[in-house]
Amino acid sequence: MTTTGGEKPIAFLDLPAQQRRLGAPLRQRIDTVLEHCRFVLGPEVTELEERLAQWGGVAHCVGVSSGTDALQIVMMAENIGPGDAVFLPAFTYTATAEVPLLLGATPVFVDVDPATFQIDPANLRQRIEKVRSDGILRPRALVGVDLFGQPAPWDALRSIAADYDLFLMDDCAQSFGGAYHGRKLGAEATATTLSFFPSKPLGGYGDGGAILTDDAERADLYRSLRTHGEGKTRYEVLRTGMNGRLDTLQAAVLLAKLDVFPEELARRDAIADAYDAGLRGVVTVPARVPDSASAWAIYSILFRNSAERAATQERMKAVGVPSAIYYPLPLHHQPAYQPHHDGVALPVAESLSQRILALPIHPELTDAEVARVIAAVRG
């Protein structure tokens, strides 16, 4: 397939090219699993957990079946349920909000910073105070989301969580590999959840996730909950759990990718810098969270309005340059969540959804393809 100009379309995500680059080490990892046939919680899972814990600067890592299940296991461990308010940004992926509802709790949506897209601490305090004054829900938990590869404002979130006695957790699904104040993300909250969905900076070849923590008792509880609530033996059931284990084959793939992860992060960063240089002044390029490093899961630009965005998308499509919108609706406007929202306007999240556009950013992009993306956006 070629474009009207005869060029091959650019891939928004190019897993086949990455697989070819990884080559023999990836195949060897997979073949080892096929040889020992320990497909559930095999030795590769243990090895991956040890390496992820070391990377994230924590004592414990628990591999689980998805980023969503990681969120659910953490909330189950805290007995979050009916009557509890869980505060989270309105501008993020649905998984962050659906888990509280699955457990009977209520997500309370918070507006975000217009420059960094991260949760807004000032609005967070307002939302907590409103829940307290309404007297219907108990403020129980705060989910900081490291959006698009960059860290949430963790210093402020820790202070707010302490002021209101909230359980603090980090949804780091999009940002593993990023850093905050020189620390790699993984230890900013009591529990940090990861996703290894294929499109993530560290992605598997299917679903997968993990939980990072320094709390040994919680880590043991997470391991029990991921395996049907079992105790010291398989058929000792101590609590209601779930089937949330990480497949060994996914761990094998992730181990091969983890070996080249630093180089891939560096390439993503170089592409982001090239986009900045080529597009600054044409569109609004992403603001950087101060004293941080991004994993660049997503590079999103902002237009003045939705019409300008739509026209640019069409122009890009015509020359084989893909784009995506993260997110076309803020969560409090989604049909599934509207009945649970208190009706408060969250204007920044609402505006971003009308103006934002994501460009391709993955390690397989060539310099020539990056130049094509820039030229297509500039028009």
C-alpha angles and dihedrals in degrees: 000000000000136000126247087269092053096251124130113253116256116244116239087209120011109196094156090059091047090050091052090049093050089049120151099013090056093048091047092053092051094044091053090058091047088053099050095034096209092139097165119058092341125167092278089063091055092047092049092048091053093049094046092050090051092048093049094045096240136121099235140037125182117195115219139177100262144347089259092054089049089058092046095049092050092050092044089053089057092048091238109175147116114010094018124121117216114194118213140150119279091218106068143079120305096247092075091060102034095060096063089050092049087056093047096255126123124245113222110204121222128196122245139228111274093222105039098024089225123132112288111237093203093054089043091060090049092051093049092049091050092053090049093048093046089055096205102104132039113234101235114151144019122207114200111199120206094214126208093347100310127105126256117240093275099173090058094042093052090051093049093046090053093047093053100031093243126162105244122215134170122225096203095165094127101033113049103138094040125109140216123203089347094307121114111241114262107082105053095101138030089264130016121198124207134195126208097191107152095255094056120102087253101033134166131209093264136356123331142139146170143210122225123200143149091215110100095195093051091047090055090049091050090052090051094047093049089057105050094281093292124172129207092322132038095251098044104097111194101169144358106283138156142238097263106140126142114244115240093229090058090049089052092053091047092050090055091048093045089062090064097030096107091053091048092050090051091052092050089051092051091051091050090052091050091051090049092053094045099043107032108119092021097068134355107276121206117286115229121237103241118259093006144106124225127221086209098222086159131015108203128184127196129229128197093250144349094266092058090048093050093050091051092048091053092048091050093048091053091060096042099260113134128211138176138203117235101206124004091180131024111240096253089060094051113108092236093056104034093087090056096048120095093224097252112148116242099193101180094054090044092052095045092056090059096048110032127104130176122218127205112276119168134126094256094064112113123219088250091054091048088053089051091053091051093047092049093052092046090050 
